[in-house]
């Protein structure tokens, strides 16, 4: 099995990260797998973990009153699942459900936050990367909501 540090280095989120920082993250990581249809987390859950998807697909879902669940975005191999582990109040903002068998690297967000506090340049680098993902997710949510409410007066 390939070391987690190498797998993280290959991911889009961690690509180009200083090797010493990759080692810190890999020390907080483990393998995870989710069956098709499995709920990974629910909106409002504590956000103590985040994931880098290695294979499979995950739907980010919000529940719209009067309409039910709406998929905001589908994540694929290489994508980061969950950004809320780095920003208080550390709560999930979407439901996440595996669409198909999904393999991931699970990372202990609380441990990584502590390492960020101990090493501010590391924390700043991760925060910039998470902010980029957050912006992309907000844009995807906006587009889905515009589509959802298009044509309503």
Order of alpha helices (4+ residues) and beta strands (2+ residues): alpha-alpha-beta-beta-beta-beta-beta-beta-beta-beta-alpha-alpha
